Amino acid sequence: MSLLSEIKTVVTGCGLPVETGVFSDEPPDEYVVVTPLADTYELHADDAPGYETQEARLSLFSRGNYMQRKKRLCKALLAADFVITERRYIGHEDDTGFHHYAIDVAKLYETED
């Protein structure tokens, strides 16, 4: 399984539509866009890493109060063994009426041969 597919499973399980990169359709009042951030081999001793860390940013967009949705989404991500590396309110987009809240996550995966 990959980071993006696992994130999509968690987000849809919270009742939110999700897309990678950009939301292509007319956006609903709440949705998530996932942006891949990094794939790194941080820990290895012999030029042949056995694991990689994959990271992504979940951008939660909401026209209403995003606080409950943020809490539910974070709880679901933690339950699915994601590490939340940062949470940050980005701001209110006056032209669209959306609040933008970012949740950065990371997860360790065994490298594939």
PyMOL commands that set and color helices and strands:
alter all, ss='L'
color gray80, all
select helices_A, chain A and resi 3-13+67-79
alter helices_A, ss='H'
color red, helices_A
select strands_A, chain A and resi 18-20+30-40+51-62+83-93+98-110
alter strands_A, ss='S'
color yellow, strands_A
deselect
rebuild
show_as cartoon
